[in-house]
């Protein structure tokens, strides 16, 4: 599913509602399945997909992408949890 141009476009535009919908469709998953994978509530995912809510909290974005096992080459290291995440983030903040 990660090779899908639509999925990659949703990631590029940080359209996480569209991303969730596409991943569910391509992976034959229910919202409950995505909720179990990501730890985000089914109700939140429903609102996210409908465009009622937006995902802007970096921790929640990382939680979503990690739960969906999005490839690092598509998300970039800043949007993925790792032991170095905090160090990379602080380094960039210090440069800013």
Biopython code that builds the backbone (N, CA, C, O; Angstrom):
import numpy as np
from Bio.PDB.StructureBuilder import StructureBuilder

atoms = [
    (1, "UNK", "N", (0.814, -1.207, 0.000)),
    (1, "UNK", "CA", (0.000, 0.000, 0.000)),
    (1, "UNK", "C", (0.849, 1.259, 0.000)),
    (1, "UNK", "O", (0.403, 2.303, -0.475)),
    (2, "UNK", "N", (2.080, 1.177, 0.531)),
    (2, "UNK", "CA", (2.931, 2.359, 0.622)),
    (2, "UNK", "C", (3.458, 2.797, -0.730)),
    (2, "UNK", "O", (3.956, 3.915, -0.864)),
    (3, "UNK", "N", (3.358, 1.925, -1.749)),
    (3, "UNK", "CA", (3.774, 2.295, -3.097)),
    (3, "UNK", "C", (2.690, 3.092, -3.824)),
    (3, "UNK", "O", (2.951, 3.692, -4.866)),
    (4, "UNK", "N", (1.472, 3.095, -3.272)),
    (4, "UNK", "CA", (0.362, 3.819, -3.881)),
    (4, "UNK", "C", (0.666, 5.314, -3.930)),
    (4, "UNK", "O", (1.035, 5.920, -2.925)),
    (5, "UNK", "N", (0.503, 5.897, -5.120)),
    (5, "UNK", "CA", (0.742, 7.343, -5.257)),
    (5, "UNK", "C", (-0.217, 8.153, -4.398)),
    (5, "UNK", "O", (0.157, 9.203, -3.876)),
    (6, "UNK", "N", (-1.443, 7.681, -4.246)),
    (6, "UNK", "CA", (-2.417, 8.395, -3.408)),
    (6, "UNK", "C", (-1.983, 8.395, -1.949)),
    (6, "UNK", "O", (-2.101, 9.410, -1.262)),
    (7, "UNK", "N", (-1.483, 7.259, -1.477)),
    (7, "UNK", "CA", (-1.002, 7.162, -0.097)),
    (7, "UNK", "C", (0.198, 8.087, 0.087)),
    (7, "UNK", "O", (0.275, 8.813, 1.078)),
    (8, "UNK", "N", (1.124, 8.065, -0.856)),
    (8, "UNK", "CA", (2.296, 8.929, -0.767)),
    (8, "UNK", "C", (1.901, 10.406, -0.823)),
    (8, "UNK", "O", (2.490, 11.230, -0.123)),
    (9, "UNK", "N", (0.926, 10.740, -1.637)),
    (9, "UNK", "CA", (0.440, 12.118, -1.731)),
    (9, "UNK", "C", (-0.179, 12.559, -0.398)),
    (9, "UNK", "O", (0.053, 13.678, 0.060)),
    (10, "UNK", "N", (-0.966, 11.672, 0.218)),
    (10, "UNK", "CA", (-1.573, 11.995, 1.510)),
    (10, "UNK", "C", (-0.493, 12.246, 2.558)),
    (10, "UNK", "O", (-0.613, 13.168, 3.365)),
    (11, "UNK", "N", (0.562, 11.429, 2.547)),
    (11, "UNK", "CA", (1.675, 11.632, 3.473)),
    (11, "UNK", "C", (2.383, 12.956, 3.206)),
    (11, "UNK", "O", (2.670, 13.708, 4.138)),
    (12, "UNK", "N", (2.665, 13.239, 1.942)),
    (12, "UNK", "CA", (3.353, 14.468, 1.564)),
    (12, "UNK", "C", (2.585, 15.700, 2.028)),
    (12, "UNK", "O", (3.179, 16.673, 2.493)),
    (13, "UNK", "N", (1.257, 15.651, 1.899)),
    (13, "UNK", "CA", (0.417, 16.788, 2.285)),
    (13, "UNK", "C", (-0.003, 16.734, 3.753)),
    (13, "UNK", "O", (-0.778, 17.569, 4.220)),
    (14, "UNK", "N", (0.519, 15.741, 4.472)),
    (14, "UNK", "CA", (0.168, 15.548, 5.887)),
    (14, "UNK", "C", (-1.345, 15.487, 6.079)),
    (14, "UNK", "O", (-1.884, 15.988, 7.066)),
    (15, "UNK", "N", (-2.024, 14.856, 5.102)),
    (15, "UNK", "CA", (-3.471, 14.656, 5.177)),
    (15, "UNK", "C", (-3.704, 13.298, 5.827)),
    (15, "UNK", "O", (-3.918, 12.297, 5.142)),
    (16, "UNK", "N", (-3.659, 13.276, 7.158)),
    (16, "UNK", "CA", (-3.696, 12.030, 7.886)),
    (16, "UNK", "C", (-5.075, 11.363, 7.857)),
    (16, "UNK", "O", (-5.172, 10.143, 7.992)),
    (17, "UNK", "N", (-6.130, 12.145, 7.684)),
    (17, "UNK", "CA", (-7.456, 11.558, 7.522)),
    (17, "UNK", "C", (-7.532, 10.751, 6.233)),
    (17, "UNK", "O", (-8.009, 9.616, 6.226)),
    (18, "UNK", "N", (-7.060, 11.344, 5.152)),
    (18, "UNK", "CA", (-7.027, 10.647, 3.854)),
    (18, "UNK", "C", (-6.095, 9.441, 3.926)),
    (18, "UNK", "O", (-6.404, 8.377, 3.388)),
    (19, "UNK", "N", (-4.964, 9.609, 4.587)),
    (19, "UNK", "CA", (-4.022, 8.510, 4.752)),
    (19, "UNK", "C", (-4.684, 7.324, 5.452)),
    (19, "UNK", "O", (-4.570, 6.186, 4.996)),
    (20, "UNK", "N", (-5.370, 7.590, 6.550)),
    (20, "UNK", "CA", (-6.048, 6.512, 7.288)),
    (20, "UNK", "C", (-7.079, 5.815, 6.413)),
    (20, "UNK", "O", (-7.151, 4.586, 6.386)),
    (21, "UNK", "N", (-7.869, 6.595, 5.703)),
    (21, "UNK", "CA", (-8.891, 6.023, 4.833)),
    (21, "UNK", "C", (-8.262, 5.139, 3.756)),
    (21, "UNK", "O", (-8.725, 4.022, 3.523)),
    (22, "UNK", "N", (-7.221, 5.627, 3.104)),
    (22, "UNK", "CA", (-6.562, 4.858, 2.051)),
    (22, "UNK", "C", (-5.926, 3.580, 2.600)),
    (22, "UNK", "O", (-6.042, 2.513, 1.996)),
    (23, "UNK", "N", (-5.262, 3.696, 3.736)),
    (23, "UNK", "CA", (-4.637, 2.513, 4.349)),
    (23, "UNK", "C", (-5.709, 1.486, 4.695)),
    (23, "UNK", "O", (-5.521, 0.289, 4.480)),
    (24, "UNK", "N", (-6.818, 1.951, 5.224)),
    (24, "UNK", "CA", (-7.904, 1.023, 5.557)),
    (24, "UNK", "C", (-8.443, 0.344, 4.306)),
    (24, "UNK", "O", (-8.637, -0.872, 4.285)),
    (25, "UNK", "N", (-8.684, 1.137, 3.260)),
    (25, "UNK", "CA", (-9.228, 0.571, 2.023)),
    (25, "UNK", "C", (-8.256, -0.414, 1.384)),
    (25, "UNK", "O", (-8.642, -1.521, 1.011)),
    (26, "UNK", "N", (-7.003, -0.011, 1.259)),
    (26, "UNK", "CA", (-6.009, -0.859, 0.606)),
    (26, "UNK", "C", (-5.644, -2.086, 1.448)),
    (26, "UNK", "O", (-5.282, -3.131, 0.907)),
    (27, "UNK", "N", (-5.740, -1.952, 2.762)),
    (27, "UNK", "CA", (-5.402, -3.052, 3.654)),
    (27, "UNK", "C", (-6.589, -3.850, 4.138)),
    (27, "UNK", "O", (-6.443, -4.761, 4.954)),
    (28, "UNK", "N", (-7.789, -3.503, 3.628)),
    (28, "UNK", "CA", (-9.028, -4.171, 4.061)),
    (28, "UNK", "C", (-9.151, -4.165, 5.583)),
    (28, "UNK", "O", (-9.409, -5.195, 6.205)),
    (29, "UNK", "N", (-8.962, -2.985, 6.166)),
    (29, "UNK", "CA", (-9.028, -2.822, 7.611)),
    (29, "UNK", "C", (-10.262, -2.028, 8.003)),
    (29, "UNK", "O", (-10.773, -1.216, 7.232)),
    (30, "UNK", "N", (-10.728, -2.280, 9.218)),
    (30, "UNK", "CA", (-11.814, -1.471, 9.792)),
    (30, "UNK", "C", (-11.176, -0.381, 10.648)),
    (30, "UNK", "O", (-10.000, -0.467, 11.002)),
    (31, "UNK", "N", (-11.953, 0.638, 10.974)),
    (31, "UNK", "CA", (-11.437, 1.686, 11.862)),
    (31, "UNK", "C", (-11.007, 1.083, 13.192)),
    (31, "UNK", "O", (-10.027, 1.534, 13.786)),
    (32, "UNK", "N", (-11.715, 0.083, 13.660)),
    (32, "UNK", "CA", (-11.358, -0.582, 14.913)),
    (32, "UNK", "C", (-9.976, -1.225, 14.802)),
    (32, "UNK", "O", (-9.212, -1.231, 15.767)),
    (33, "UNK", "N", (-9.658, -1.765, 13.623)),
    (33, "UNK", "CA", (-8.340, -2.367, 13.405)),
    (33, "UNK", "C", (-7.243, -1.309, 13.489)),
    (33, "UNK", "O", (-6.217, -1.518, 14.135)),
    (34, "UNK", "N", (-7.469, -0.174, 12.829)),
    (34, "UNK", "CA", (-6.487, 0.914, 12.851)),
    (34, "UNK", "C", (-6.355, 1.460, 14.277)),
    (34, "UNK", "O", (-5.256, 1.803, 14.713)),
    (35, "UNK", "N", (-7.462, 1.537, 14.989)),
    (35, "UNK", "CA", (-7.428, 1.994, 16.380)),
    (35, "UNK", "C", (-6.566, 1.053, 17.223)),
    (35, "UNK", "O", (-5.775, 1.507, 18.049)),
    (36, "UNK", "N", (-6.716, -0.246, 17.016)),
    (36, "UNK", "CA", (-5.924, -1.219, 17.767)),
    (36, "UNK", "C", (-4.441, -1.117, 17.415)),
    (36, "UNK", "O", (-3.584, -1.258, 18.287)),
    (37, "UNK", "N", (-4.139, -0.874, 16.152)),
    (37, "UNK", "CA", (-2.742, -0.756, 15.709)),
    (37, "UNK", "C", (-2.065, 0.507, 16.225)),
    (37, "UNK", "O", (-0.882, 0.492, 16.566)),
    (38, "UNK", "N", (-2.826, 1.603, 16.279)),
    (38, "UNK", "CA", (-2.234, 2.911, 16.570)),
    (38, "UNK", "C", (-2.442, 3.390, 18.007)),
    (38, "UNK", "O", (-1.696, 4.242, 18.489)),
    (39, "UNK", "N", (-3.439, 2.854, 18.683)),
    (39, "UNK", "CA", (-3.752, 3.341, 20.020)),
    (39, "UNK", "C", (-4.627, 4.589, 20.005)),
    (39, "UNK", "O", (-4.961, 5.126, 21.061)),
    (40, "UNK", "N", (-5.000, 5.055, 18.808)),
    (40, "UNK", "CA", (-5.929, 6.188, 18.700)),
    (40, "UNK", "C", (-7.349, 5.633, 18.733)),
    (40, "UNK", "O", (-7.585, 4.513, 18.279)),
    (41, "UNK", "N", (-8.274, 6.385, 19.255)),
    (41, "UNK", "CA", (-9.634, 5.874, 19.388)),
    (41, "UNK", "C", (-10.336, 5.780, 18.035)),
    (41, "UNK", "O", (-10.047, 6.546, 17.115)),
    (42, "UNK", "N", (-11.250, 4.838, 17.932)),
    (42, "UNK", "CA", (-12.028, 4.667, 16.706)),
    (42, "UNK", "C", (-12.834, 5.923, 16.432)),
    (42, "UNK", "O", (-12.973, 6.329, 15.278)),
    (43, "UNK", "N", (-13.368, 6.545, 17.478)),
    (43, "UNK", "CA", (-14.163, 7.766, 17.307)),
    (43, "UNK", "C", (-13.295, 8.886, 16.723)),
    (43, "UNK", "O", (-13.733, 9.617, 15.835)),
    (44, "UNK", "N", (-12.068, 9.016, 17.223)),
    (44, "UNK", "CA", (-11.165, 10.038, 16.697)),
    (44, "UNK", "C", (-10.827, 9.749, 15.239)),
    (44, "UNK", "O", (-10.839, 10.659, 14.410)),
    (45, "UNK", "N", (-10.524, 8.484, 14.918)),
    (45, "UNK", "CA", (-10.200, 8.107, 13.544)),
    (45, "UNK", "C", (-11.361, 8.404, 12.602)),
    (45, "UNK", "O", (-11.150, 8.837, 11.470)),
    (46, "UNK", "N", (-12.568, 8.175, 13.060)),
    (46, "UNK", "CA", (-13.755, 8.461, 12.257)),
    (46, "UNK", "C", (-13.839, 9.952, 11.936)),
    (46, "UNK", "O", (-14.080, 10.336, 10.792)),
    (47, "UNK", "N", (-13.638, 10.787, 12.954)),
    (47, "UNK", "CA", (-13.678, 12.236, 12.753)),
    (47, "UNK", "C", (-12.513, 12.702, 11.887)),
    (47, "UNK", "O", (-12.662, 13.625, 11.087)),
    (48, "UNK", "N", (-11.347, 12.063, 12.048)),
    (48, "UNK", "CA", (-10.175, 12.395, 11.251)),
    (48, "UNK", "C", (-10.439, 12.117, 9.777)),
    (48, "UNK", "O", (-10.165, 12.959, 8.922)),
    (49, "UNK", "N", (-10.967, 10.942, 9.484)),
    (49, "UNK", "CA", (-11.269, 10.572, 8.096)),
    (49, "UNK", "C", (-12.344, 11.460, 7.489)),
    (49, "UNK", "O", (-12.308, 11.757, 6.295)),
    (50, "UNK", "N", (-13.291, 11.881, 8.302)),
    (50, "UNK", "CA", (-14.387, 12.720, 7.816)),
    (50, "UNK", "C", (-13.969, 14.182, 7.652)),
    (50, "UNK", "O", (-14.715, 14.982, 7.087)),
    (51, "UNK", "N", (-12.786, 14.529, 8.140)),
    (51, "UNK", "CA", (-12.315, 15.906, 8.035)),
    (51, "UNK", "C", (-12.821, 16.803, 9.142)),
    (51, "UNK", "O", (-12.615, 18.016, 9.105)),
    (52, "UNK", "N", (-13.484, 16.217, 10.132)),
    (52, "UNK", "CA", (-14.014, 16.991, 11.257)),
    (52, "UNK", "C", (-12.886, 17.359, 12.222)),
    (52, "UNK", "O", (-12.901, 18.427, 12.833)),
    (53, "UNK", "N", (-11.910, 16.459, 12.350)),
    (53, "UNK", "CA", (-10.745, 16.697, 13.206)),
    (53, "UNK", "C", (-9.483, 16.642, 12.360)),
    (53, "UNK", "O", (-9.447, 16.018, 11.299)),
    (54, "UNK", "N", (-8.450, 17.310, 12.857)),
    (54, "UNK", "CA", (-7.142, 17.259, 12.185)),
    (54, "UNK", "C", (-6.122, 16.720, 13.175)),
    (54, "UNK", "O", (-6.265, 16.885, 14.386)),
    (55, "UNK", "N", (-5.111, 16.086, 12.652)),
    (55, "UNK", "CA", (-4.049, 15.552, 13.493)),
    (55, "UNK", "C", (-2.863, 16.503, 13.393)),
    (55, "UNK", "O", (-2.189, 16.564, 12.365)),
    (56, "UNK", "N", (-2.614, 17.252, 14.478)),
    (56, "UNK", "CA", (-1.539, 18.242, 14.469)),
    (56, "UNK", "C", (-0.506, 17.988, 15.564)),
    (56, "UNK", "O", (0.607, 18.508, 15.489)),
    (57, "UNK", "N", (-0.852, 17.203, 16.573)),
    (57, "UNK", "CA", (0.055, 16.905, 17.671)),
    (57, "UNK", "C", (1.128, 15.946, 17.178)),
    (57, "UNK", "O", (0.816, 14.845, 16.725)),
    (58, "UNK", "N", (2.398, 16.356, 17.263)),
    (58, "UNK", "CA", (3.497, 15.549, 16.718)),
    (58, "UNK", "C", (3.552, 14.169, 17.366)),
    (58, "UNK", "O", (3.850, 13.187, 16.687)),
    (59, "UNK", "N", (3.274, 14.077, 18.650)),
    (59, "UNK", "CA", (3.302, 12.776, 19.319)),
    (59, "UNK", "C", (2.235, 11.848, 18.757)),
    (59, "UNK", "O", (2.474, 10.654, 18.575)),
    (60, "UNK", "N", (1.063, 12.398, 18.484)),
    (60, "UNK", "CA", (-0.025, 11.588, 17.911)),
    (60, "UNK", "C", (0.285, 11.204, 16.464)),
    (60, "UNK", "O", (-0.064, 10.108, 16.024)),
    (61, "UNK", "N", (0.938, 12.100, 15.726)),
    (61, "UNK", "CA", (1.331, 11.789, 14.350)),
    (61, "UNK", "C", (2.325, 10.634, 14.358)),
    (61, "UNK", "O", (2.200, 9.694, 13.573)),
    (62, "UNK", "N", (3.314, 10.707, 15.248)),
    (62, "UNK", "CA", (4.300, 9.630, 15.380)),
    (62, "UNK", "C", (3.602, 8.327, 15.771)),
    (62, "UNK", "O", (3.916, 7.263, 15.239)),
    (63, "UNK", "N", (2.655, 8.420, 16.702)),
    (63, "UNK", "CA", (1.895, 7.248, 17.150)),
    (63, "UNK", "C", (1.147, 6.614, 15.981)),
    (63, "UNK", "O", (1.147, 5.392, 15.831)),
    (64, "UNK", "N", (0.515, 7.434, 15.161)),
    (64, "UNK", "CA", (-0.227, 6.939, 14.004)),
    (64, "UNK", "C", (0.714, 6.271, 13.005)),
    (64, "UNK", "O", (0.473, 5.139, 12.585)),
    (65, "UNK", "N", (1.779, 6.963, 12.625)),
    (65, "UNK", "CA", (2.699, 6.439, 11.613)),
    (65, "UNK", "C", (3.420, 5.188, 12.087)),
    (65, "UNK", "O", (3.635, 4.261, 11.305)),
    (66, "UNK", "N", (3.792, 5.154, 13.360)),
    (66, "UNK", "CA", (4.426, 3.947, 13.900)),
    (66, "UNK", "C", (3.448, 2.783, 13.920)),
    (66, "UNK", "O", (3.800, 1.661, 13.556)),
    (67, "UNK", "N", (2.221, 3.051, 14.347)),
    (67, "UNK", "CA", (1.207, 2.005, 14.402)),
    (67, "UNK", "C", (0.898, 1.421, 13.032)),
    (67, "UNK", "O", (0.642, 0.225, 12.896)),
    (68, "UNK", "N", (0.925, 2.281, 12.018)),
    (68, "UNK", "CA", (0.666, 1.829, 10.649)),
    (68, "UNK", "C", (1.924, 1.275, 9.979)),
    (68, "UNK", "O", (1.874, 0.779, 8.853)),
    (69, "UNK", "N", (3.043, 1.368, 10.681)),
    (69, "UNK", "CA", (4.335, 0.906, 10.169)),
    (69, "UNK", "C", (4.685, 1.569, 8.831)),
    (69, "UNK", "O", (5.136, 0.920, 7.887)),
    (70, "UNK", "N", (4.459, 2.879, 8.791)),
    (70, "UNK", "CA", (4.803, 3.649, 7.591)),
    (70, "UNK", "C", (6.315, 3.637, 7.416)),
    (70, "UNK", "O", (7.046, 3.848, 8.384)),
    (71, "UNK", "N", (6.799, 3.394, 6.202)),
    (71, "UNK", "CA", (8.245, 3.339, 5.971)),
    (71, "UNK", "C", (8.930, 4.681, 6.248)),
    (71, "UNK", "O", (8.425, 5.741, 5.877)),
    (72, "UNK", "N", (10.071, 4.611, 6.897)),
    (72, "UNK", "CA", (10.835, 5.806, 7.251)),
    (72, "UNK", "C", (11.163, 6.651, 6.020)),
    (72, "UNK", "O", (11.189, 7.878, 6.106)),
    (73, "UNK", "N", (11.416, 6.003, 4.863)),
    (73, "UNK", "CA", (11.780, 6.767, 3.671)),
    (73, "UNK", "C", (10.622, 7.624, 3.164)),
    (73, "UNK", "O", (10.839, 8.565, 2.401)),
    (74, "UNK", "N", (9.403, 7.309, 3.577)),
    (74, "UNK", "CA", (8.248, 8.118, 3.173)),
    (74, "UNK", "C", (7.897, 9.189, 4.203)),
    (74, "UNK", "O", (7.357, 10.238, 3.853)),
    (75, "UNK", "N", (8.199, 8.926, 5.458)),
    (75, "UNK", "CA", (7.786, 9.854, 6.510)),
    (75, "UNK", "C", (8.895, 10.808, 6.933)),
    (75, "UNK", "O", (8.625, 11.906, 7.421)),
    (76, "UNK", "N", (10.126, 10.393, 6.747)),
    (76, "UNK", "CA", (11.244, 11.181, 7.249)),
    (76, "UNK", "C", (11.468, 10.878, 8.720)),
    (76, "UNK", "O", (10.531, 10.498, 9.422)),
    (77, "UNK", "N", (12.676, 11.038, 9.188)),
    (77, "UNK", "CA", (13.001, 10.666, 10.569)),
    (77, "UNK", "C", (12.305, 11.517, 11.625)),
    (77, "UNK", "O", (12.088, 11.052, 12.743)),
    (78, "UNK", "N", (11.955, 12.749, 11.290)),
    (78, "UNK", "CA", (11.324, 13.610, 12.297)),
    (78, "UNK", "C", (9.916, 13.151, 12.662)),
    (78, "UNK", "O", (9.403, 13.495, 13.727)),
    (79, "UNK", "N", (9.301, 12.384, 11.786)),
    (79, "UNK", "CA", (7.938, 11.929, 12.066)),
    (79, "UNK", "C", (7.899, 10.478, 12.515)),
    (79, "UNK", "O", (6.860, 9.826, 12.412)),
    (80, "UNK", "N", (8.989, 9.977, 12.999)),
    (80, "UNK", "CA", (9.029, 8.595, 13.468)),
    (80, "UNK", "C", (9.663, 8.537, 14.839)),
    (80, "UNK", "O", (10.595, 9.286, 15.134)),
    (81, "UNK", "N", (9.165, 7.660, 15.664)),
    (81, "UNK", "CA", (9.727, 7.467, 16.992)),
    (81, "UNK", "C", (11.018, 6.667, 16.867)),
    (81, "UNK", "O", (11.099, 5.720, 16.086)),
    (82, "UNK", "N", (11.999, 7.046, 17.623)),
    (82, "UNK", "CA", (13.241, 6.287, 17.690)),
    (82, "UNK", "C", (13.978, 6.754, 18.928)),
    (82, "UNK", "O", (13.578, 7.728, 19.566)),
    (83, "UNK", "N", (15.032, 6.077, 19.262)),
    (83, "UNK", "CA", (15.801, 6.494, 20.427)),
    (83, "UNK", "C", (16.489, 7.825, 20.171)),
    (83, "UNK", "O", (16.836, 8.539, 21.112)),
    (84, "UNK", "N", (16.688, 8.161, 18.902)),
    (84, "UNK", "CA", (17.358, 9.411, 18.565)),
    (84, "UNK", "C", (16.375, 10.550, 18.305)),
    (84, "UNK", "O", (16.800, 11.690, 18.115)),
    (85, "UNK", "N", (15.073, 10.268, 18.293)),
    (85, "UNK", "CA", (14.084, 11.281, 17.923)),
    (85, "UNK", "C", (14.232, 12.557, 18.746)),
    (85, "UNK", "O", (14.283, 13.657, 18.197)),
    (86, "UNK", "N", (14.300, 12.400, 20.075)),
    (86, "UNK", "CA", (14.401, 13.571, 20.930)),
    (86, "UNK", "C", (15.674, 14.357, 20.673)),
    (86, "UNK", "O", (15.657, 15.587, 20.685)),
    (87, "UNK", "N", (16.766, 13.663, 20.444)),
    (87, "UNK", "CA", (18.042, 14.316, 20.179)),
    (87, "UNK", "C", (17.978, 15.084, 18.864)),
    (87, "UNK", "O", (18.409, 16.235, 18.799)),
    (88, "UNK", "N", (17.442, 14.457, 17.811)),
    (88, "UNK", "CA", (17.324, 15.124, 16.515)),
    (88, "UNK", "C", (16.439, 16.353, 16.643)),
    (88, "UNK", "O", (16.766, 17.415, 16.115)),
    (89, "UNK", "N", (15.315, 16.211, 17.344)),
    (89, "UNK", "CA", (14.378, 17.311, 17.505)),
    (89, "UNK", "C", (15.047, 18.470, 18.249)),
    (89, "UNK", "O", (14.932, 19.625, 17.840)),
    (90, "UNK", "N", (15.746, 18.155, 19.342)),
    (90, "UNK", "CA", (16.394, 19.208, 20.120)),
    (90, "UNK", "C", (17.501, 19.889, 19.305)),
    (90, "UNK", "O", (17.697, 21.100, 19.413)),
    (91, "UNK", "N", (18.216, 19.116, 18.499)),
    (91, "UNK", "CA", (19.278, 19.668, 17.673)),
    (91, "UNK", "C", (18.718, 20.702, 16.693)),
    (91, "UNK", "O", (19.270, 21.793, 16.543)),
    (92, "UNK", "N", (17.612, 20.341, 16.029)),
    (92, "UNK", "CA", (17.001, 21.260, 15.081)),
    (92, "UNK", "C", (16.417, 22.484, 15.791)),
    (92, "UNK", "O", (16.474, 23.594, 15.262)),
    (93, "UNK", "N", (15.860, 22.285, 16.975)),
    (93, "UNK", "CA", (15.303, 23.404, 17.707)),
    (93, "UNK", "C", (16.418, 24.374, 18.115)),
    (93, "UNK", "O", (16.230, 25.591, 18.097)),
    (94, "UNK", "N", (17.569, 23.826, 18.478)),
    (94, "UNK", "CA", (18.693, 24.678, 18.890)),
    (94, "UNK", "C", (19.229, 25.478, 17.699)),
    (94, "UNK", "O", (19.706, 26.600, 17.868)),
    (95, "UNK", "N", (19.151, 24.905, 16.507)),
    (95, "UNK", "CA", (19.621, 25.616, 15.320)),
    (95, "UNK", "C", (18.652, 26.699, 14.892)),
    (95, "UNK", "O", (19.060, 27.698, 14.301)),
    (96, "UNK", "N", (17.349, 26.509, 15.188)),
    (96, "UNK", "CA", (16.330, 27.413, 14.699)),
    (96, "UNK", "C", (16.430, 28.743, 15.314)),
    (96, "UNK", "O", (15.634, 29.629, 15.004)),
]
sb = StructureBuilder()
sb.init_structure("model")
sb.init_model(0)
sb.init_chain("A")
sb.init_seg("    ")
for serial, (resi, resn, name, xyz) in enumerate(atoms, 1):
    if name == "N":
        sb.init_residue(resn, " ", resi, " ")
    sb.init_atom(name, np.array(xyz, "f"), 0.0, 1.0, " ", f" {name:<3s}", serial, name[0])
structure = sb.get_structure()
